[in-house]
Amino acid sequence: MLAILNITTHFDQYKSPSYVTDIDSSTWSFDSIHDAFQCGPAQTSDSNTSFLRAARAGNIDKVLEYLKGGVDISTCNQNGLNALHLAAKEGHMDLVQELLDRGAGVDSATKKGNTGLHIASLAGQLDVVKILIKRGAEINSQSQENHLDVVRCLLEHGGNQSTATEDGFTPLAIALQQGHNQVVSVLLENDTKGKVRLPALHIAARKDDTKSAALLLQNDHNADVQSKMMVNRTTENGITPLHVASKRGNSNMVGLLLDRGSHIHAKTRDGLTPLHCAARSGHDPAVELLLERGAPMLARTKTPHITEVPPYPSLRYLHTPHITEVPPYPSLRYLRTPHITEVPPYPSLRYLHTPHITENGLSPLHMAAQGDHVECVKHLLQHQAPVDDVTLDYLTALHVAAHCGHYRVTKLLLDKRANPNARALNGFTPLHIACKKNRVKVMELLVKYGASIQAITESGLTPVHVAAFMGHLNIVLLLLQNGASPDVSNIRGETALHMAARAGQVEVVRCLLRNRAMVDARAREDQTPLHIASRLGKTEIVQLLLQHMAHPDAATANGHTPLHISAREGQLETASVLLEAGASHSMATKKGFTPLHVASKYGSLDVAKLLLQRRALPDSAGKNGLTPLHVAAHYDHQQVALLLLEKGASPLATAKNGYTPLHIAARKNQLEMAGVLLGRGAPTHALTSQGVTPLHLATQEGHAHMAALLLSKAAQPNTATKEDRVGVAEVLIRHGAHADQQTRLGYSPLIVACHYGSGKMVHFLLQNGADVNAKTKSGYSPLHQAAQQGNTHIINHLLQSGAKPNATTVGTQAKWVM
């Protein structure tokens, strides 16, 4: 009967001297079965008796002869033993197989309930046991006879080791009574109740099975390091039996293991000592015992049990891309947004998260505090554990208790003079942590014991900053009532109102405003709480701030108002509230951009509609003369461009460098935008201050489809020789461009192509009839230019096409001018 042993099994009941007698007289006694093999008075006929004797002798021929003569295969003696039982006991495998083949009952039992499997197991007939199991025998075994191989076989086939006899004896109990330590070890190691398979002594330690442990350790006095039953044997994670017993609070087992030489300083892979395990689980007697035996109180763990807030400079908040304007157009690097600061949610407020096993230097005192184990904390402090002992991150036990909200442990530590203003590595005090976790009673207790409400972290956060961001209204009120200032700023200049606005904490914002927090407090870059709320679309907070006289046109260092930021983020409702409160739609940034420019850049169509409805000028020009339509064209926001055009924006508007919106679309190859602009009358012949048309830009960039579109709208064709854009040149020639058209100085496309070494273009132009001997006003021919550049391939091509090798320039001082 082998499977999972009952963890609550105790062996005191087996100490009676009568136990041996009970076993010997029970159904498990081999002697009783052996006696039963002696056939008793004739309940059976002579033939039946002879049949059973033949079976016991393993005489297969005689057995078959009797069966053919009509003897019943189930015939048994006065004790219920049949031929299968007798053959199994003696290990006659062939006969067992034959009897089973002829219908013998594999689970037929004697009068005392023993089956063939019982009998083979007790006799140690492993091969017969395997045959019976294979034939479906109900697994039921006996460990009393110390047949280790049989025990293992039964376990491998699913034997249930928790099943007991009628007298209540399990296989483990019997093995223990008989002193069969190898069987005890096998049974314990096959105990599958735990999630992880552990060595036998670990299992005994987990079950508080001191009797098994004592038996396993009886030969361990001189064990070497390789000994399997060694008291200090560890698992892969470095766990000893003492760790297991300490974690379970099995004090008797702890005492036994220590008496047998278990290392009290042993550490797991994560640095946990037995004292850590007992303290974390709150087992006071085990803690007391370990301390009395000299357990190390200052031992450290290795992995983070408590993760705290990184120093606040690492908070990547209040950072947003810029809005700038367009520099003179050849660079086309315009509308790079100067800082509109924004606040992502505080990723770094993920502190004091408590995973299971850690590596950041926790002592047993930290673990006891974490678990709210008051008595364990008392024991540790009574044994002189330092009350302000710190982890690698400078967290004290008081930080841990505050994080977990353990009032009793917090009070005990404070009564023992723990420092209420102890600072973690990032400057967080226990009060900061209690405020973050909304531990009201702990927070009040800390303040009562002298915790500073103005304490600041490395990044300048006070407890009220933390509570405001987390939205803990009751904590904020208590801090304000105890004298905390709502206007203290962190290293980025943010007050509690900034942080509450960013986190969308409406009630905290209301509370701070009622307590006279500065509504227009300026953070770094002159950002107010209204800027933050506008960016995030916190309309209710925007309304609250405006009701408390927040300036709707407050500008950041770069001149961005809350309306600019709402336009950038597409916050329609917020923008509407701001406009209702009198925010200016024409106010420009330091670069001269209005909210409509910003909406055009980011494609905020609904906000753009709203601004135009409120009479925002569709052609308002920025510092370099860029209108919202220029911006929409650059970022290819067609719907915004259509809206602007419908509301009167001019497609003819030019920036200071002469670029129209069509120039921008042509250069960026935005066909659909160009189509929109051309459909609204954008001129294809418009010139920049350098005399460049949209077609020039398209050809310069090699945008053949854009060039074709512009030519189809009556654009004047011109060359694209310099850039060797043959595909574009083909489009131009098809639309009537002349291969020999010259500039004012007489440069033909072929001369230019030869100067720049554009071999493909030279070949194309010559194929299309270009004059190979054309000359500039200074007398330079295509061959002059190819020779000047040293391009032999083009030189050969020109000569083969009839170029004059002796052509001369005009005058001796003529120079190449391009």
Summary of the structure (lengths in Angstrom):
residues: 818
radius of gyration: 47.0
end to end distance: 103.4
largest distance: 149.2
contacts: 2928
relative contact order: 0.04
helix: 47%
strand: 1%
